[in-house]
Amino acid sequence: MPECYKFALMEIVEEMETRDDKFYYLDYTGMGLSSEYLRDADHLNYEGAKLFSEIFYKKMQTIIQGEHYDN
């Protein structure tokens, strides 16, 4: 992702966080999955999608249950 897009996204995230204390930004860009889970540099393959879905589901359970969120 080009740096200008990352910068624009972070500006939006920061603005949303100041507007709503229930706003969550889940950043999974640094997961560091091995190549066996990737279709290409930007997309997961089937196994990667299954793994990510499990990780995301667990994180959402934590958020919904009201536990402290620490990305």
Secondary structure as GFF3:
##gff-version 3
##sequence-region A 1 71
A	DSSP	alpha_helix	3	19	.	.	.	ID=ss1
A	DSSP	three_ten_helix	35	37	.	.	.	ID=ss2
A	DSSP	alpha_helix	46	64	.	.	.	ID=ss3
###
